[in-house]
Amino acid sequence: MGFEWKVALRFLKEGRGQTLFILLGIAVGVSVQVFLNTLITGLQDNLIDQTVGTSPHVWVSGRNGFQETPLEASNVIRGNFLEKDTDLGGWEVVEQVLEERKDLTAVSPVAEGSGNLVKGGLAVPVLLRGIDLEKADGIYRISGRMVSGSPSLEGNQVLVGLDLARENEIGTGDVVQVALPDGSSQSFTVSGIFDLGNGTLNGSWIFLDLGRAQRLFGLGDRISKIELQVADVFQAEAVADSVEGRLEGVLAENWIESNASLLSALQSQGSSSLLIQVFVLLAITLGISSVLAVSVVQKSKQLGILKAMGARNASASRIFLYQGALLGIGGALLGIGLGIGLIRMFLWGTAIQTGVPLFPLDPTLESMAVIGAIATVASTLAALLPAKRSSKLNPVEVIRNG
């Protein structure tokens, strides 16, 4: 084995031009794969984060009025139904069941209703959302998105969206009047202003304490729904189906159903990236195979002498297989370095005007290792045909014909 490695290295050194050409070809192909894979992954993560990163992935409401009634002999929770009522009754048990799931990262009960913010004789439609702030933070990260004031919902305190506050000249500490659908009016003190990064939400949402919202909208012990975040956002549909199977009489909806076009775009991006990488890999393989095939012809006399001295056909084949492996390893390492350089150039280029990259790119060691390993295997396999050809050389004819 040591003999074959030494011969493989010697052949590579003798053909420095060809060796450098192959190494650069592999390096360029690997760098394109590293950059493209990181770019597509970063773009997908950024789109997902902006779309559903700080919003519920699954939301559970009552189907015709769910009220939990546990059955001792079954793992299914059945419900008592109230006609034309989709609020959740006995939701604490439902919440407990959901919190036991390992595939959920946040469970937040919500009691919500519409109203009108009355300011200067004008009525601005708003959505009042009663929440448990600590649990809602797991989804919306409200406490970390305060523009002013503090995240407090004690008593009659509320949190107001940034756009709603600007348009109606509302500041921290102000008292706002909200007209409810039943004709009553309630006063709230603004304890803080938040920015969820979404103009629609910032322009209409008002957060208040969960218990106070239940009283305002006459829900009693019921709530409007329970919002969930899933560890893997692409499993939201499966989680929703699982929740409906576990809790009879509830309706579980998910972000995939309401963002089908986004999911299709993400899948198309992934498919396009994979197709490009396959063609790049195919080009690398064909290039290595053709160059090594030429090398067999060029080194045929040396191979003939080696066979005449006792080298077996298998040894001659392994010489070219080792060349392919060495070229693959060297080219993969060089290509990974070039790929990281391309990523840094992209981040630098997109940050010139604003000082902040267009979106974050974070190449992972695992993905680069996989790309490098695939390139090495492809380079080794590309040497199979030249290796097979070298094993068929007749030493007598090769030496006789020069």
N, C-alpha and C positions, 0 to 999 in steps of 0.2 A: 504493500500500500504506500509506503514511504517513497519507493522508486517511482510510482505512478504520479504522486504529487510533485516530485521534483521535476519530472519530465513535463508535466502540465505547466508548471511555473516557468520552466525554460522556454517552452513554446510561446508562452504569453510575452516573455521578455524579448524574445527574438522578433516577434511581430508587434513592436511597440505601437506603431501607427494603427494597426487593426485593433489592438487591445484598447487603446485610448478612444478610438471611434465607438467601439461597443460600450465601453464604460459610460461615455457621454450620452449615448442613446438610451441606455438603461436609466441613467441619472435624470435625464430630462423627462422620461416617461414616469418615473416614480415621483418626481417633484410635482408634475402635473396632477397625478393622482392624489398626493398628500394635500396639495392646495385646493383642488376641486372638492375632495371629500370634506375638508375642514370648512370650506366656503358654504357648501350646501347644508352641512350640519348646522353651522352657525346661523345661516339664514332661516332655516326651519325653526331652530330654537327661538330665534328672535321673533318670528311671526307668531309662534305659539304663545310666547310670553306676552306679547302685546295684545293678542286676541283673548286668550283664556288663562294667562298666567296669574292674574289677580281677579279672577271671577270664578264662580262655581262651575265645576265640570258636570255635575249631576245635581238635580234638584227634585226633591220628593214632596209630592202633595197628595191630598186625599182624592180618592176616586169615588165620587158621589157621597162624600162625607165619611171619612174613616174614623172609627173610634176603636182603639185597641182592646181586644178581649183575648187574653192568652189561653191556650188549650194545653193542659198538662200532658196529654198523650201524644202531642205532635210538636214538631219543631217549626210549624207554620203558625204565624199569628194572624188570626182572623179578625174581622171588624164588624161593628154595628154601623149601619148605614143610615144617613139622613139625606133625604131627597134634595137634590140640587145644592148640595153643600160640599165644597171641596177642601174645607179646612181640615187640619189634623187635630183630632182629639186623642187624649192619652198619649201625646207625642213624646213624653219623657221616656217611655218604654222603647219607643221606636228609636229615639236618640241613643239610648243605651246599647241597643242591638247594633246600630251603625258604628258606634265608637269602638266596638270590639273587633271590627274588621281591620286587618293589617294592610289592606290595599287603599285605605282612606287616610289622608293626611290632615283633614279638617272636617268638622261637623258643626254646622251653625244653624240654629233655629231662627226663623224670621217671622214676624207678624207685621204685615204691611197693608197700607191703604192709601188712597189718593186724597188730595186736599188742594187748597188754593192758598198761596202765600199772599196776604193782603198788605199792600204797600202803596201809600199815596193814592188811594182810590182805585188802584189796579189789582187784579187778581191773577197771580201767576201759578199755573198748575205745578204741583210738586208731588213727589212720592215719599210718603213717610214710612221709614223702614225701622221697625223695632228689632233690636239685636242684643245679644250678649256680646259686649265689646271684645272681651278676651277671645271668645270663640270666633267671632267675625274677623278678627285680626289674622287668623290662620288662612283666610281667603283673600281679604281685601288689603291687609297690611295698613289699616287706617292709622294706627298710632305712629307709624313711620312715614306717613304721607301728610302730616299736618303742615299747613302753610303758616298758620298763626293759631294762638290759643293752645289749649290742652285737650287731649282726648278724654273727655269726661261726659258721662250721660246720667249723672246723679240728679234726682229730683226732676225738674222741668228743663234740664239742660239738653241741648241738641247740638249736633255737628252739621254744618251746612257746606255744600259743594262750592268750589272756588268760583265757577262761572255764575252760579246763582247769587253768590255774595257780591260779586262785582257788578252784575247787571242791576241789582237792587240796592247797591250801596249799603251792604250789611257788614258790620265789623264785629270782632270778638267783644262780648259783653252786651251787645244790643239785644233788645227784646223784640221778637217777631210775632206777628199774629197769623194764625193759620185757620182757615175756615174748613170745616169737615163736611162730608156729604150729608150728614143728618141735620145740617143747618146750624150746629153749634160752632163756637169759636174758641180756640185755645191759644194761650200765650206761652212762648218758650224763650229761654235765654240762650243765646249762642255762646257756647263755651269754646268753640274752635271751628276752623275752616280747613277742609281737606281737599286734596287734589289726587284723584284716582287715575289721572292720565287719560280720561275719556270725557270729551266735551258733553256728551248726552247725559252721563251720570253726574258730572259736576254741575250741570245746569238744572237738575231736577231732584236730586236725592237729598233727603234730610234724615240723618240717623238720630234715633232716640232710644231710650231704654225699652227692652222687650216687654216687661210687665206693664209699663205705661201705655205702650202701643196696644196691647191686648185690651186694656180698659177703654181706651179711646174708640176703638173700632168694635166694641161689644163682642169680642171673641171669647170672653170668659177664660177658660183654661186651654183653649185651642190656639193654634198658630196657623199661619198661612202656608208655610212649607219649611223644609229642612234643606239647606244647601250643603253640598259636599264637594271636596276636592280630592282627586284621585292621584295616587303616586305616579302612575303612568297615564298621561292624558289620553293616549290612544286606546286605553282599555275602558274608557268611560262608558261606551255602549254595553260592553260585557258586564260592567259593574251595575249599570242601571237594570239590565235584565235580571241579574242576580238578586238585586234588592226587591224587584217586583215578585220574584219567585219566593223570596223569604218572607215578605210581608204582604199578605193578601189584602186587597182593597186599596192599595196605594198606586199612584202613578209616578213613575220615575222617568224623567226626561234628561237628556244629556246634550252637551255642546256639539257633538258630532252631527246630530240630527239637524241642528239649527245652523251649522257651518259646513254643509256638504261641499260647497264650492271651494272653501279653504282646504279641506282635507284632500279633495281631488287635486288641487294645485300642489300640495306638499308631496303627494304620491307621484305626480308627474315629474317634479323636480328630482326626487329620489331615483326614479326610473331613468331619467335622462343622464344623471350623474353615473349610474351604473353602466349604461350603454357606452358612454364615452370612455370610461375606464377599461371596459372590455376591449374596445378597439385599440386603445393605447397599449394594452398588454399584448394584444395580438400582433401589433406592429413591432414591439420589442422582440417577441418570440421569433417572428419571421426574420428579423434582422440578424439576430444572433445565429440562427440556424444557417442562414445563407453564408455569413462570414466564416463560421466554423467549417462549413462544407468546402469552402475555398481553401481553408487552412489544411484540410485533409489532403487535398491535391498538392499543396505546397510542401507539406511535410511527409509526403508519401515515401521519399527515399529514406529519410530518417526512420520512419516506421518500419520500412522493409528491413533495414539493418537491425533494428531492435528485435524484429521477429526472427531474423536469421540467427540472432544471438540467443534465442530461447524465449523471448517474450511471447506470451500467449495472446490469443485473439481477445480474450476478456480484458487483459491488461491494456491493450491498445484502445479498446472501447472506453475503459474507465479514464484514460488520460483526457479524452475530450469531454467526458461527463464532469470531471473535476474542473476542467477549464470553464465549463458553463456555470458550475456552482461558484467558483471564485469570481467570475465576472458578475454573477448575480449579487453576491454579497457585497462586493466593492461598489457596484453601481447603485445598489439599494441604499447603502450608507451615505454615499455622495448625494443621491437623490433626496433622501430625507433632509439632509442639511440644506439643499437648494430649496426644498419645499417650505421649510421653516423660514428661510430668507424671503421667499415670495409672500408668505403670510404677513411677515413684518412690514414688507414694502406696501402691501395692501392697506394695512392698518395705518401706516404713516401717511400714505397718499389720501385716504379718506378723512384723515384728521387735520389736514392742512388748513382748511378754512374755519372749521368750528373748534378745533382742538380736541374733538372727541371722535373716535372712529364711527363709521356708519353703523356698524353693529359689531359686537365682540366676536372674535375668533379664537378658539382655544383648542389647538391640536392636542389630541390625547395620545399618550404613549402606546396605548393598546391599538388604536387605529393605525398608527405609523408602523408598529411592529407587524401587524397583519399585512399591510401593503408591502413592506419589505420582504416578508416571508413569501408572499405570493410571487413577487418579482424574482426571488431567488429560485423558487421551485420552477417557475416558467423558464428561467434561463437554463436550468439543468435539463428540463425536458426538451428545450430547443436543441440541445446537443445530442439528443438520442439518434437522429438520422445520421449526422456526421460520424457519431461513434459507431453505429452499425456499419457504415461504409468503410471505416478504417479497419474493422475486424475482418472484412472480406478481402483485404489487400493480400496479393500473393507476393511474398518476399522475393522470390526468384525473378519474377517478371518485373517487379519494381526496380530491383538492382540492375537487371540487364538493360532495361529501357532508360535508366537514369532518372 
